């Protein structure tokens, strides 16, 4: 038996919200203007099953392979999955690509088993397949997944604290992926300083949500809060600011830096759109 599912989604990136070690703060996720499409081919096979993909590179591909193995194993094995990606851009957030791809994988596998899962069910299935990661990073992945499945801006702090927001897709482009060698230590700085940083990080996201609901444009909101995001990123991870751009969570342990297209192209030639 074999089945093919042709699916499409807009990956997303975290526009506001910096993970703070040990904290469960909200994130504002924004979808990219471009869709990524995937052709999944599923078939019965022997043993523990398997997964292979093409068209998706980098750490996102490796993490997706781990999630696929966990998902197939959890269902008893005997399923082989091939995924062919189209439309992936080099400037897409690796975290956003993983979150979107794993959501589509969960949907395809559910369809194979005769189900037509809704957004909540896809979130649950994909979350169970996620490799283990710190809770502050898992929340960022969940926020990205939720925004992509809804095809909308979204504020997210957990399954019971989430909402879509008004606003258009926005395609900032990743120009740098930083692996910080240092992170804030609650014991070292004291609870008062640590809690103040956590509140600042969360307040920036909630303030943005209010501004968007009141009719502010997303670019204006991001410009207003850019310095706050860099302040939190530097305090929590010692990431150096890049004016005109934004820091945001990549895959676990990585802070990505994204910029508007014109600035991204000036910084990094690979951020140019090949279609232009």
C-alpha positions as CSV (number, residue, x, y, z in Angstrom):
1,X,0.0,0.0,0.0
2,X,1.2,3.5,-0.9
3,X,-0.3,7.0,-0.6
4,X,0.8,10.5,-1.7
5,X,-0.1,13.7,0.0
6,X,0.7,17.2,-1.6
7,X,0.7,19.8,1.1
8,X,1.8,23.5,1.5
9,X,2.4,25.8,4.3
10,X,4.0,29.2,5.1
11,X,6.9,28.8,7.4
12,X,7.2,31.4,10.2
13,X,9.8,33.1,12.3
14,X,9.7,34.6,15.8
15,X,9.5,38.4,15.4
16,X,9.4,39.1,19.1
17,X,10.3,37.0,22.1
18,X,13.7,35.9,23.3
19,X,14.0,32.6,25.2
20,X,15.3,33.1,28.7
21,X,16.7,30.0,30.3
22,X,14.2,28.4,32.6
23,X,11.3,30.8,31.8
24,X,8.0,30.2,30.0
25,X,7.4,33.5,28.1
26,X,5.2,34.3,25.2
27,X,6.4,34.6,21.6
28,X,5.0,36.5,18.6
29,X,5.3,34.4,15.4
30,X,5.0,35.8,11.9
31,X,4.5,33.9,8.7
32,X,6.7,34.4,5.7
33,X,5.0,35.6,2.4
34,X,6.4,32.5,0.5
35,X,4.8,29.1,0.7
36,X,6.8,25.9,1.0
37,X,5.2,22.8,-0.6
38,X,5.9,19.2,0.3
39,X,5.1,15.9,-1.4
40,X,4.9,13.1,1.1
41,X,5.0,9.5,-0.1
42,X,4.1,6.9,2.5
43,X,4.2,3.2,2.1
44,X,4.2,0.1,4.2
45,X,7.6,-1.4,4.7
46,X,9.3,-3.9,7.0
47,X,11.1,-3.5,10.3
48,X,11.1,-0.2,12.1
49,X,10.3,1.9,9.0
50,X,12.3,4.8,7.7
51,X,12.3,8.5,6.6
52,X,14.2,10.4,3.9
53,X,13.8,13.9,2.5
54,X,15.2,16.2,-0.2
55,X,14.9,19.9,-0.7
56,X,15.4,20.7,3.0
57,X,18.9,21.3,4.2
58,X,20.7,22.3,7.4
59,X,19.9,21.5,11.0
60,X,16.1,21.6,10.3
61,X,16.5,18.5,8.1
62,X,18.4,16.6,10.8
63,X,15.8,17.5,13.5
64,X,12.9,16.5,11.2
65,X,14.6,13.1,10.7
66,X,14.7,12.6,14.4
67,X,11.0,13.7,14.8
68,X,10.0,11.3,12.0
69,X,11.8,8.4,13.6
70,X,10.1,9.1,16.9
71,X,6.7,9.4,15.2
72,X,7.1,6.2,13.2
73,X,8.4,4.3,16.1
74,X,5.6,5.5,18.3
75,X,3.1,4.1,15.8
76,X,4.7,0.7,15.9
77,X,7.1,1.0,12.9
78,X,6.5,-0.5,9.5
79,X,6.0,2.8,7.7
80,X,8.5,4.4,5.2
81,X,8.1,8.1,4.5
82,X,9.7,10.2,1.8
83,X,9.3,14.0,1.8
84,X,10.3,16.2,-1.2
85,X,10.3,19.9,-0.4
86,X,9.9,22.8,-2.8
87,X,10.3,26.5,-2.2
88,X,12.6,26.4,0.8
89,X,14.8,29.6,0.9
90,X,18.2,29.9,2.4
91,X,17.1,32.9,4.5
92,X,14.1,31.1,6.1
93,X,14.4,30.5,9.9
94,X,15.6,26.9,10.5
95,X,13.3,26.8,13.5
96,X,10.4,27.9,11.4
97,X,11.2,25.4,8.7
98,X,11.4,22.6,11.2
99,X,8.1,23.6,12.9
100,X,6.2,23.8,9.6
101,X,7.7,20.6,8.2
102,X,7.1,18.6,11.3
103,X,3.5,19.8,11.4
104,X,2.9,18.7,7.8
105,X,4.6,15.4,8.5
106,X,2.2,14.8,11.5
107,X,-0.8,15.7,9.2
108,X,0.4,13.3,6.5
109,X,0.9,10.4,8.9
110,X,-2.5,11.0,10.4
111,X,-4.1,11.0,7.0
112,X,-2.3,7.6,6.3
113,X,-4.1,6.3,9.3
114,X,-7.5,7.5,8.1
115,X,-7.7,10.7,10.2
116,X,-8.2,14.3,9.2
117,X,-6.7,16.1,12.2
118,X,-7.5,19.8,13.0
119,X,-4.9,22.3,14.1
120,X,-5.0,21.3,17.8
121,X,-4.6,17.6,16.9
122,X,-1.7,18.3,14.5
123,X,0.0,20.4,17.2
124,X,-0.4,17.5,19.7
125,X,0.9,14.9,17.3
126,X,3.9,17.0,16.2
127,X,4.7,18.0,19.8
128,X,4.9,14.3,20.8
129,X,7.3,13.7,18.0
130,X,9.6,16.6,18.8
131,X,13.0,15.6,20.1
132,X,13.6,16.7,23.7
133,X,14.6,20.4,24.1
134,X,14.5,23.0,26.9
135,X,11.0,24.2,27.6
136,X,11.8,27.8,26.6
137,X,12.8,26.6,23.2
138,X,9.9,24.1,22.9
139,X,7.5,27.0,23.4
140,X,9.2,28.9,20.5
141,X,8.8,25.8,18.2
142,X,5.2,25.5,19.2
143,X,4.5,29.2,18.5
144,X,6.1,28.8,15.0
145,X,4.0,25.7,14.3
146,X,0.8,27.4,15.5
147,X,1.4,30.4,13.3
148,X,2.1,28.3,10.2
149,X,-0.9,26.1,10.7
150,X,-3.2,29.1,11.1
151,X,-1.4,31.0,8.3
152,X,-1.4,34.1,10.5
153,X,0.5,36.2,13.0
154,X,0.1,34.6,16.4
155,X,1.0,35.2,20.0
156,X,1.7,32.0,21.9
157,X,2.6,31.0,25.4
158,X,1.1,27.4,25.5
159,X,-1.8,25.4,24.3
160,X,-4.2,27.4,26.6
161,X,-2.7,30.8,25.9
162,X,-2.6,31.5,22.2
163,X,-4.3,33.8,19.7
164,X,-4.1,34.9,16.1
165,X,-3.5,38.6,15.5
166,X,-4.2,41.0,12.6
167,X,-1.3,41.7,10.3
168,X,0.3,40.8,7.0
169,X,3.1,38.2,6.4
170,X,6.5,39.7,6.7
171,X,9.7,38.2,5.2
172,X,12.7,39.3,7.3
173,X,15.7,37.2,6.2
174,X,18.1,35.3,8.4
175,X,21.7,36.7,8.0
176,X,23.4,35.1,11.0
177,X,22.9,32.1,13.3
178,X,24.7,32.6,16.7
179,X,25.5,29.8,19.1
180,X,26.0,31.6,22.4
181,X,28.7,30.3,24.6
182,X,27.1,32.0,27.7
183,X,23.6,32.3,29.1
184,X,22.2,34.1,32.1
185,X,22.3,32.2,35.4
186,X,19.6,32.9,37.9
187,X,21.7,31.8,40.8
188,X,24.6,34.1,39.7
189,X,22.6,37.3,39.0
190,X,19.9,36.8,41.7
191,X,16.2,36.2,41.5
192,X,15.3,39.9,41.3
193,X,17.4,40.6,38.2
194,X,16.4,37.4,36.6
195,X,12.7,38.0,37.1
196,X,13.0,41.5,35.9
197,X,14.5,40.2,32.6
198,X,11.8,37.6,32.2
199,X,9.1,40.2,32.8
200,X,10.7,42.6,30.2
201,X,10.9,39.8,27.6
202,X,7.3,38.8,28.1
203,X,6.0,42.4,28.3
204,X,7.5,43.3,24.9
205,X,5.5,40.5,23.3
206,X,2.2,41.4,25.1
207,X,2.7,45.1,24.3
208,X,3.2,44.2,20.6
209,X,-0.1,42.2,20.7
210,X,-2.0,45.2,22.1
211,X,-0.4,47.5,19.5
212,X,-1.4,45.2,16.6
213,X,-5.0,44.9,17.9
214,X,-5.2,48.6,18.0
215,X,-4.2,48.9,14.4
216,X,-0.5,49.5,14.4
217,X,1.4,48.0,11.5
218,X,3.7,45.1,12.2
219,X,6.8,46.9,10.8
220,X,6.1,49.9,13.1
221,X,5.6,47.6,16.1
222,X,8.9,45.8,15.4
223,X,10.7,49.1,15.0
224,X,9.4,50.4,18.3
225,X,10.5,47.3,20.2
226,X,13.7,46.4,18.4
227,X,16.0,47.9,21.1
228,X,14.1,46.0,23.8
229,X,14.6,42.7,22.0
230,X,18.3,43.4,21.6
231,X,18.6,44.3,25.2
232,X,17.0,41.0,26.3
233,X,19.1,39.0,23.8
234,X,22.3,40.6,25.1
235,X,21.4,40.2,28.7
236,X,20.3,36.6,28.4
237,X,22.8,35.3,25.8
238,X,25.4,38.1,25.2
239,X,24.4,38.3,21.5
240,X,25.8,41.5,20.0
241,X,23.2,43.9,18.5
242,X,22.9,44.5,14.8
243,X,20.9,47.7,14.3
244,X,17.9,47.5,11.9
245,X,17.6,43.7,12.4
246,X,16.0,41.5,15.1
247,X,17.3,38.6,17.2
248,X,15.1,35.6,17.6
249,X,15.2,31.9,18.5
250,X,16.4,29.4,16.0
251,X,16.6,25.7,16.7
252,X,17.6,24.9,20.4
253,X,20.7,26.7,21.4
254,X,20.8,29.1,18.4
255,X,19.9,32.7,18.2
256,X,19.1,33.8,14.6
257,X,19.4,37.3,13.4
258,X,17.0,38.5,10.7
259,X,16.8,41.7,8.7
260,X,14.4,43.4,6.2
261,X,15.2,42.2,2.7
262,X,17.1,45.3,1.5
263,X,19.4,45.3,4.6
264,X,19.8,41.5,4.5
265,X,21.0,41.6,0.9
266,X,23.5,44.3,1.8
267,X,24.9,42.2,4.7
268,X,24.7,38.8,3.1
269,X,24.6,38.2,-0.7
270,X,23.0,34.8,-0.1
271,X,19.9,36.6,1.2
272,X,19.1,37.9,-2.3
273,X,15.9,36.5,-3.9
274,X,17.0,34.4,-6.9
275,X,13.7,35.2,-8.7
276,X,14.6,38.9,-8.9
